[in-house]
Amino acid sequence: MDILQYDTIDSTNIEAKRLTQSGKSPGFAVMSQNQTAGKGQYGRAWQTPPGNLALTTVLPLSTNLALRPTIALMAGIAIQDVIEPYLTAHQRLQIKWPNDILINGAKLSGTLVEADHSAMYIGIGINVAYRPEHVPYSTICLSEFAEVRPEILAEQLVQSLVDYHQSWITDGFEPLIPLYQERMFNFGEEIQFMVDRENSEWIEGQCLGVDSHGRLLIEQADGQVTAHASGDVIIKKSNASS
């Protein structure tokens, strides 16, 4: 797959959309080691200082509407497969729902998945050389324990996404659920979950994993099991990542 490299860019997701709107077909990626206007989930700013990696992979949009909400979770598995070989023996790699990648509870990467009528855009931000500053959660970068070239990492990520995307299109998300839950942060544990951040509405309960639609399943104290398509697992900074 063609990977277009930029020294500095406003946003790899935005540039990828500009290219598809100009007629470029899905099946390419945009990368930069310096992103000035990156965004994460819910419109939050995502810092990509020089030396880190911002990567957007543009893939064909699934015609299966029921499958689309699971794109983010599929991407999380694909990213973790690439990062795992770089780890040392004492490091634990996990996915915080839906697709943040944590190392020993500290955030390494985040993913923003967007779609339009012609393609889906899987935007990945990875702390390669530097940790983000002034964020309310613990962070980590790859350079703390491994030598990583961002351009090589980008190639590995794109290939992993292409491979998982193909199996996801062919077989759906359901076969990936056991793999996702095996790697899931807080699986089977008590969690706090922010249902509505704007109104500070949250619940507590046991994380039961995810369903075939990618929704987070939480069993509350009264035995009620609720399924959530959006929201945030709350992790205090003293306990590591958010």
N, C-alpha and C positions, 0 to 999 in steps of 0.2 A: 504494500500500500504506500502511496506517495505521502511523505511527511514534509510539509512546508515549514521551513524554519525562519523565525524572525528574531532579531536581537532584542527588540523591545516592541511591545504591542499594547493596545488598550485592553483587549480581552480576546483570548483565543476563541471563545464561543461566538463573540460578536463578529470576528473576522471570518470564522467558518460560515456563519449565516450570510455574510456579505458575498462570499464566494459562491454559495449555492444559489443565492438570488441572482447572481450574475451568470448562472448557467452551468456551474461546475456540478458534476454528478456526485452523489454519495460514494464513499470509498476512498477518502483521503483524510489526512489529519493536519492540524495546525499546532505548532509548538513554539514556545518562547521561554527564555530563562529570565525574562523580566516583564511583568504584566502590571500596567498602571491603573487599570480600572476593573480588576477581576471581581466577580461576585460569587458567593456561595449560596447555600439554601436560604430561602426566605429573603433574598436581596441583601444578605450580609456581605460586607466587604471581605475579600480574600486577598491577603498580602502575598505577592510573588516578587520578592527582591531579587536582584541579579544573582544568579547561581542556583536558584530554585527552578522548578519545572512547572509550567502551565501547558497542558496538552488537551486539545479537543479532537476527538475522533468522530468522524461523520459517517454514519452507517444508514443503510436503507431502513425505512420505517416499516414496522410490522403492520400488516393489515388486520391482525387479530387485536381488536380493541381491548379485550379482557387481559391480554398479555402485557400491554404497554406499562401498567403501573409497576411491573417487576423489573423493568430495565435497570433501575438504580441498584437493586440487590444483586442482579447478575453482574453488574459492573464491579461491585464490591468484591465478589469472589475472584473475578479476573485480575483485579489489582493485587489482591493478597497473594495470589499465585506467583506474581512477579517479585514482590517484595520479600517473600519468605526466604529465598536462597541467600539473601544478603545478611540475614540475622546471625547473631552469635547464639550459643547454646542456652544462655540464661534469659534470652528475650522471648516474650510471648506476643504473638501477633493475633489481633482480633478485629472483628468488624462490629462497630457500634451502629445499630439500626439507624438509617437504612444502609449507609455505605461509607461511613467514616472509618479510616484505618488507624488502629491504635497499636502502639508498641509499649508493653508494660503499662497500659492505661493512659499513655500520653499520645496526643493526636499527631499523626504523621501526614495524613492527607485527607482531603475532602473532595466530593464529587458533586457536580451540578449537571443534571440531565434535563435537556430541553428538546422540544420537537416542534416542527411545523408541518405543513402539508406534504413536504417532500423528503424529509430526513429527520433523523434524531442525532442530537449533539451530546456526546458524553465528555463533559469538561472535567478534567482532573487537575488538582493542584497538589503537588508533593513538596514537602520541605526536604530539599536535597542538601544544600550547603548551610542554610540558616533556619533558625526557629522564628516564627512570627513573634512580634512584640506587642505588648499591651492587649492581650486577649485574656478572657476570664477562665482559661483552662490550661492545663499542662500540655506542652508541646515537645516534640523531638524532631531531629533531622537525621537523614541517612549518614551524613558525613561524620557523625559522632561515633560510628562503629564500622563504616565501610567506605571504600573508595568507589564512587559512582560517577559515571559520565552521564549528564542529563540526556544527551542525544541517544546513547545506547539504551538507557532506561526507557526513553520514549518508544524506541523500536520494539522493545520487549512488551511494553504495555499495549501498544497497538495490536501486535500479533495475538496477545492473550485475549483482548477484547474481540477481535475478529473470530477467534476459535470459539469462545463462549457464546458469541452472538449467533453463530451458525447452529450450535446445538440448542440454544434457546429458541430460535426460530423453528427448528425441526421438531423438538420434543417438548417445548414449553418450559415453564419455570418449576413445575412440580418435582421433576427428578433432581433439581438442584437444592431443594429445601433441606434434606439431611446434611448436605455439605455446608450450606449456609449456617445452619443451627450449630453444627459442630464447631464453627469458628466464631460464634456469636458472643459478643460481650454481654455479660449478665444473664445468659440463658439459664433458666431455672432458678434465678435469684430474685429477691425482692428489689423492686426499683421504684423510683419516683418518675413520673411521666408528665411533662407539660403538654396538656391538651390544647391550651390556648394561651400562648405567651403574652399576647396583647392584653388579655384580661387576667393574667396570672392564675389561670385555672389548671390545676394539676390533680393527679390521682396517684395512689400507691397500690402496688400489687405484685404478684409473681409473674415474671416474664416467661411465657409459655412458648415463645418462638414466633414464627410467622405462618400465615396461611398461604394458599395457592395464589392469592392476589397480592402478596407481598406485605400484607398488613401486619402490624405488630399486635400480638395477642397478650392480653394482661388479665390475670385472674385476681379480682379484688377480694377483700376480706369476707364479703358476704357470699362468695362463690360465683359471682357474676363474671363471665368472661366477655371482655370487650375487644373489638378489632379496630385498629387505628391506622388510617392511611397517611396521616401527617401528625406532626408533633415532635417533641424532643425528649430523649432520655436524659434525665438530669443527673449530672455527676459533679460533685463539688470539687473545686480545685485541689483541696487537700487530699482527695482520693484519686487524683489524676485528672483525666481529660474530661471534656464536655462533648 
